[in-house]
Amino acid sequence: MADFLSKEFNIEQIVKDYTGLIYSFVFRLTGEKDEASDITQEVFVKIWKNLGKYNPDQSLKTWILAITRNTVIDWLRKKRPIIFSKLSQEGEEGKPDFGENLADNQLLPDEIFAQKELRQELDKFINSLPFAQQEVFLLHLEDDLTFEEIAKVIGRPMNTVKSQYRRALIFLHQKLPSPRM
């Protein structure tokens, strides 16, 4: 097993390949830039320490995200009150912008203003989701994980993951205004 790991996985390559994903996931769950950096470093220490326990039959990405999730949960337990993530803040560098995927460069000024308000509303409602629904929602939409991968990351049955995602969608659908035509 150690021979397999030394040939297949180089910790420097793992850091290079997964830093963005880990930081982004941590930041969205914590909402704090400095804490996200610290937690990301802590995740890599845990990966390095536990690389010998990695099962090569398992997806490396889901294994890493499971370690990341557990590290964030540990951090959230230590920190009271629990503060959930904000997906974007205008004017702050290094923060993920949820609206980048929705942005249209040809919008009129009033449409831009309406879109900004809608994005702020969406951020507010995502932040108000229970933690379990929020993490499933973000892992699926932001990190493009399948429900099966999410189930492995968070250690819950796939039907539970699907239910949490569906509840999040229903909640957001009820809270967000209907699109105007």
C-alpha positions in Angstrom: 0.0 0.0 0.0 2.8 2.5 0.9 4.4 1.6 -2.5 1.2 2.4 -4.3 0.9 5.8 -2.6 4.4 6.8 -3.2 4.0 6.1 -7.0 0.5 7.4 -7.5 0.1 10.3 -5.1 2.5 13.1 -4.5 1.3 15.4 -1.7 2.6 18.4 -3.7 0.5 17.4 -6.7 -2.5 16.9 -4.4 -2.0 20.4 -3.0 -1.7 21.8 -6.5 -4.8 20.0 -7.8 -7.2 20.4 -4.8 -6.3 23.8 -3.1 -9.0 25.7 -5.0 -11.7 23.2 -4.5 -11.0 22.8 -0.8 -10.6 26.5 -0.1 -13.8 27.3 -2.1 -15.8 24.7 -0.2 -14.5 25.7 3.2 -15.0 29.4 2.5 -18.6 28.9 1.4 -19.4 27.0 4.6 -17.5 29.4 7.0 -17.9 32.7 5.2 -14.5 33.8 6.6 -11.5 34.3 4.4 -8.8 34.0 7.0 -10.5 31.0 8.6 -10.9 29.3 5.2 -7.2 29.6 4.6 -6.3 28.2 8.0 -8.8 25.3 7.7 -7.5 24.6 4.1 -4.0 24.2 5.5 -5.3 22.0 8.3 -7.1 19.8 5.7 -3.8 19.3 3.9 -2.0 18.3 7.1 -4.8 15.7 7.7 -4.5 14.5 4.1 -0.8 14.0 4.5 -1.2 12.2 7.8 -3.9 9.9 6.5 -2.7 9.3 3.0 -1.7 5.7 4.1 -5.4 5.1 5.0 -6.7 6.1 1.6 -8.5 3.3 -0.3 -7.5 3.5 -4.0 -10.9 2.0 -4.9 -12.5 5.2 -3.6 -12.5 8.5 -5.5 -9.7 10.8 -4.2 -11.9 13.8 -4.7 -14.7 12.5 -2.4 -12.1 11.3 0.1 -10.5 14.7 0.3 -13.9 16.5 0.5 -15.0 14.2 3.3 -11.8 15.2 5.2 -12.6 18.8 4.4 -16.2 18.5 5.6 -15.2 16.9 8.9 -12.5 19.6 9.5 -15.1 22.4 8.8 -17.6 20.7 11.2 -14.9 20.5 13.9 -14.2 24.2 13.4 -17.9 25.1 13.5 -18.4 23.1 16.7 -15.5 25.0 18.3 -16.9 28.4 17.2 -20.1 29.7 18.7 -22.4 31.0 17.5 -22.3 29.1 14.2 -22.0 31.5 11.3 -22.8 30.2 7.8 -21.2 31.2 4.5 -22.0 34.0 2.3 -21.5 33.1 -1.3 -20.3 36.5 -2.5 -19.5 40.0 -1.3 -19.1 42.7 -3.8 -15.6 44.3 -3.8 -13.8 41.7 -1.8 -11.0 39.8 -3.5 -10.7 36.0 -3.2 -14.4 35.5 -2.5 -16.3 33.2 -4.8 -19.0 35.0 -6.9 -22.1 32.9 -7.2 -23.4 35.2 -9.8 -20.6 34.7 -12.3 -22.4 31.7 -13.7 -25.6 33.7 -14.1 -24.0 37.0 -15.4 -24.9 38.3 -18.9 -22.5 40.9 -20.1 -25.2 42.5 -22.2 -27.6 43.4 -19.4 -29.1 46.8 -19.0 -28.4 48.8 -15.9 -31.8 48.2 -14.3 -31.4 44.5 -15.1 -28.0 44.5 -13.4 -29.4 46.1 -10.3 -32.3 43.6 -10.2 -29.9 40.7 -10.7 -27.7 42.0 -7.9 -30.7 42.2 -5.6 -31.8 38.7 -6.5 -28.2 37.3 -5.9 -28.2 38.9 -2.5 -31.6 37.4 -1.8 -30.4 34.0 -2.9 -27.3 34.2 -0.7 -29.4 35.2 2.3 -31.8 32.2 1.8 -29.0 29.7 1.2 -27.3 31.0 4.4 -30.6 30.4 6.2 -30.8 26.7 5.2 -30.0 24.1 7.8 -26.4 23.1 7.6 -27.1 19.7 6.2 -29.2 21.1 3.4 -26.8 23.9 2.7 -23.7 21.6 2.3 -25.6 19.2 0.0 -26.9 22.2 -2.1 -23.4 23.7 -2.4 -21.6 20.4 -3.1 -24.1 19.6 -5.9 -24.4 23.0 -7.6 -21.1 24.6 -6.9 -18.7 21.6 -6.9 -20.7 19.5 -9.4 -20.7 16.4 -7.3 -23.3 13.7 -7.9 -25.6 12.7 -5.1 -23.7 9.4 -4.8 -20.4 11.4 -4.4 -22.0 13.7 -1.8 -23.3 10.7 0.1 -19.8 9.4 0.4 -18.4 12.8 1.4 -20.9 13.4 4.2 -21.4 9.8 5.2 -25.1 9.7 4.7 -27.4 7.5 2.6 -28.0 8.7 -0.9 -31.7 9.0 -0.4 -31.1 11.3 2.6 -28.8 13.4 0.4 -31.5 13.6 -2.3 -34.1 14.5 0.3 -31.9 17.3 1.8 -31.3 18.7 -1.7 -35.0 18.6 -2.6 -35.9 20.3 0.7 -33.4 23.0 0.0 -34.8 23.5 -3.5 -38.4 23.7 -2.2 -37.4 26.2 0.4 -35.5 28.4 -2.1 -38.4 28.1 -4.6 -40.8 29.3 -1.9 -38.6 32.2 -0.8 -37.4 33.5 -4.2 -39.7 35.7 -6.3 -41.0 34.2 -9.6 -39.1 35.3 -12.7 -40.7 38.1 -14.6 -41.3 37.6 -18.3 
